[in-house]
């Protein structure tokens, strides 16, 4: 590897460092020219650095590509083909709405740790440009993870030499407050939805703890009313471009079988009879591939429509404001309070580990530690291994 230095014109403080690179595939000469301001010693020092970088493979060719240009290229060339459509949509939304307006004009080779730290601080304190307030720590953490992943690919692609996001400490996300219903609240909710098309889906949400996307992706082929079980094998998502997509659960534990109670089986039987009658009246036959919850013509029920219906039902029932997702928390909380083992609850919810379940619902399982300690002591006493200490006397 060779290189030399040239003085640029009549300026004594400007130098051109020329490094002989490997020849091109067609055996043409290839040079890299770098401008250095300073003394000849500064230029010689830069030449030595470049030669080492080239020799060790650490050299990155200077580029004028901005962070915005790189992120869009990364989304098109990498993210699009490696994540689910709904995840790609969310990445693009966060990149375009939050990251690019703040950092997009910075050349990616000039991006530094202070840029990211200042960005996260501004996001938490002042929020978006539309003045709606600061972003949550959870959202800023998601932005950090996107940048971290993107910059990792920038290193792999030889655009930059290091991932500056590795040196940044992102904010810690706090667990969202959850609001659950007690048994009386569940009864009021279901009564308020009794005469609506949404009664069965709200009923199943309470009785199984399934996610909204899982409920909307459920087909009759996935339900076995005779065995009182259903299988969660796909979820439905409505993308911003209008497409409806069906995807498998993210994890192996997400693909699961859920046992149904007699009340849930009865509600689904009645729902299928009504749905079958509607299909006949529309001149079609209900098949196993039909969605369990759909519009009158059999097309998918859109998530926002379900959410809006739920909000109206909650108001009609006179209940405190809760989210549709809180029915999942309600199911888990009621089961844990009834003494159902957390492992069973975790399997019903499709959590990857029982630890996730315990972390989320630790506030409703305060007696587990005490019960475990008492059970341990009783087992030892039953074998005569330990005596219960007598009260101290004074």
Secondary structure, 3 states (H helix, E strand, C coil): CCEEEEECCCCCCEEEEEEECCCCCCCCCCEEEEEEECCHHHHHHHHHHHHHHHHHCCCCCCCCCEHHHHHHHHHHHHHHHHCCHHHHHHHHHHHHHHHHHHHCCCEHHHCCHHHHHHHHHHHHHCECCCCCECCCHHHHHHHHHHHHHHHHHHHHCCCCCCCHHHHCCCCCCCCCCCCCCCHHHHHHHHHHCCCCCCHHHHHHHHHHCCCHHHHHHCEHHHEECCCCEEEECCEEEECCCCCEEEECCCCCCCCEEEECCHHHHHHHHHHHHHHHHHHHHCCCCCCCCCECCECCCCCECCHHHHHHHHHHHHHHHCCCCCCCCHHHHHHHHHHHHCCCCHHHHHHHHCCCCHHHHHHHCHHHCCHHHHHHHHHHHHHHHHCCCCCCCCCCCC
